[in-house]
Amino acid sequence: MIALIIILVASTFLLAVITFINRRNKNEEPEIKIEFSEGCCGAHEVCEKDSLLLSNDIIEYFDDEELDELKGISPEKYSDNQIEKLNNVFITLKENEVAAWLKSLQLRCIELPDDIRDQALMIVSERRNAG
């Protein structure tokens, strides 16, 4: 009976030591959640919200799925109706959405006419310089 108790105590002790070593080896850090204003997501050392570089390949839509029909078409070949669709989406965007919209169009292989592109780039540049 004493041998059984010694085996149970030793097994419990061994299990506790193994658990302690496993937790220590994992170096688990507590998850810290920080909430940021809509200006920055907080996931990067330098805010990428207004960056035009493609950091991921996730397409974000801005209620503009109909623009996918423009994929691979040169802006010079757009009809007046297609340009109007682009412009309508552009003018409904908030300033903080313009850079993400440009990234979305780039991922979708949709080119903007020069005048809309210039206006969009000006907004992105102003936001970047203001921040």
C-alpha positions in Angstrom: 0.0 0.0 0.0 2.8 2.4 0.8 4.5 1.5 -2.5 1.3 2.5 -4.3 1.1 5.9 -2.5 4.8 6.5 -3.3 4.2 5.7 -7.0 1.2 8.0 -7.1 3.1 10.9 -5.5 6.1 10.4 -7.7 3.8 10.3 -10.8 2.0 13.5 -9.8 5.3 15.2 -9.1 6.7 14.1 -12.5 3.6 15.3 -14.3 3.9 18.7 -12.6 7.6 19.0 -13.6 6.8 18.1 -17.2 3.9 20.6 -17.4 6.1 23.3 -15.9 8.9 22.6 -18.4 6.5 22.6 -21.4 5.0 25.9 -20.4 8.4 27.4 -19.8 9.7 26.2 -23.2 6.7 27.7 -25.1 7.5 31.2 -23.9 3.9 32.1 -24.1 3.3 35.8 -23.8 -0.1 37.0 -22.8 -2.1 38.4 -25.7 -2.5 42.1 -25.4 -5.2 43.8 -27.3 -4.9 47.5 -28.0 -7.6 49.3 -29.7 -6.8 52.1 -32.1 -8.8 54.8 -33.7 -10.0 54.3 -37.3 -6.8 56.1 -38.4 -4.5 53.1 -37.8 -5.0 49.4 -37.3 -2.0 49.2 -34.9 -0.7 46.0 -36.5 2.4 47.5 -38.0 5.3 49.6 -36.6 4.6 52.2 -39.3 0.9 52.6 -40.2 0.2 51.0 -43.5 -3.4 52.3 -43.8 -2.4 55.0 -46.3 0.3 52.9 -48.0 -0.2 51.9 -51.6 2.2 49.0 -51.4 0.6 45.6 -51.6 1.3 44.0 -48.2 -1.2 41.2 -48.7 -3.3 39.8 -51.4 -6.7 40.1 -49.8 -9.1 42.1 -52.0 -11.4 44.5 -50.1 -14.5 45.6 -51.8 -16.1 49.0 -51.3 -19.6 48.1 -52.6 -18.0 48.2 -56.1 -18.1 44.6 -57.3 -19.5 45.9 -60.6 -16.1 47.4 -61.4 -14.7 43.9 -61.8 -15.9 44.1 -65.4 -13.1 46.6 -66.0 -10.4 44.0 -65.2 -7.6 44.2 -67.8 -9.2 46.9 -69.9 -7.1 50.0 -70.6 -8.7 53.2 -69.2 -8.6 54.7 -72.7 -11.1 52.1 -73.8 -13.6 52.7 -71.0 -17.1 53.9 -72.0 -18.5 57.1 -70.5 -20.8 54.8 -68.4 -17.8 52.8 -67.0 -16.0 56.0 -66.1 -19.1 57.3 -64.4 -19.3 54.0 -62.3 -15.7 54.5 -61.2 -16.2 58.1 -60.4 -19.4 57.4 -58.4 -17.6 54.9 -56.2 -14.6 57.3 -55.8 -16.8 60.2 -54.7 -18.6 58.1 -52.1 -15.3 57.0 -50.4 -14.2 58.5 -47.1 -10.7 60.0 -47.3 -9.3 57.2 -45.1 -10.6 54.6 -47.5 -9.0 55.9 -50.7 -5.6 54.1 -50.3 -7.3 50.8 -49.5 -9.6 51.2 -52.6 -6.5 51.9 -54.8 -4.9 48.7 -53.4 -8.1 46.8 -54.1 -8.2 48.0 -57.7 -4.6 47.1 -58.2 -5.2 43.6 -56.9 -8.2 43.3 -59.2 -6.1 44.6 -62.2 -8.4 47.6 -62.7 -6.8 50.8 -63.9 -8.2 54.2 -63.2 -8.5 57.0 -65.8 -5.8 59.7 -65.2 -8.1 62.3 -63.7 -9.6 60.0 -61.0 -6.2 58.4 -60.3 -4.6 61.9 -59.8 -7.3 63.0 -57.4 -7.1 59.7 -55.5 -3.3 59.9 -55.2 -3.5 63.6 -54.1 -5.9 62.5 -51.2 -3.5 59.7 -50.2 -0.5 62.1 -50.3 -2.3 64.7 -48.2 -3.3 62.2 -45.6 0.2 60.8 -45.4 1.8 64.3 -45.1 -0.8 65.4 -42.5 -0.1 62.3 -40.3 
